[in-house]
């Protein structure tokens, strides 16, 4: 079984196409992916902030 979107998981579970254990597994995979994506965004934001601070601290000249 591949990864599904959250909406697909809900639809499949509602129709009885997935067991509770499968739903939990798929939900954990979705959550894991979201955590990875949020971590990436946080790193990019921090990097942008640091670059902005470096530009603001450049000596004039």
N, C-alpha and C positions, 0 to 999 in steps of 0.2 A: 504494500500500500504506500503510495507516495504522499507527499505533503499536500494538504488542502488549505484553502483559505478558511478563515473562521466561519464565513457564511456557508461555505460548502460543508464544513463539519456539522454545523447546526442543522442544515437541510437533511444531510444523510442520517444524522441521529434521530431527527424528528420522524423520518420515513421508516426508521428501523433498519437502515442499511449498515449501521455501525453499532458495535457493542459499547457499553459504558467504558470499558478498558481502552478500546480504540479511540474513543472521543478524548479520554484523558491523555493518551499518548500523543495524539495529534495536537491537542491544546498545548501540551508542554513543548512540542516542536515549534509551534507558532510563537509561544512566549519566549523561547530561546532565541528565535530569529529576531523578534522585536527588541530584546535586550541587547543583542549584538548591534542592531541598527542604531539604537539610542546611544550606545557607547561610542560608535563611530561619529555620530553627530556631535556628541559632547567633546570628543577629541578635536574635531574640526572647529568647533566654536572656540575652544580654548586656544587653539593654534591661531585663529583669526584675532582673538583678543590680544595674544602675545605679540603678533605682528603689528597690530594697531598701536600697542604701547611702545614698541620699538620705534615706529615712525614718529610718534609724538615726542620721543626723548632724543631725537637726532639733534645734534648741534646745528644752529643756524649758520649759514655761511655761503 
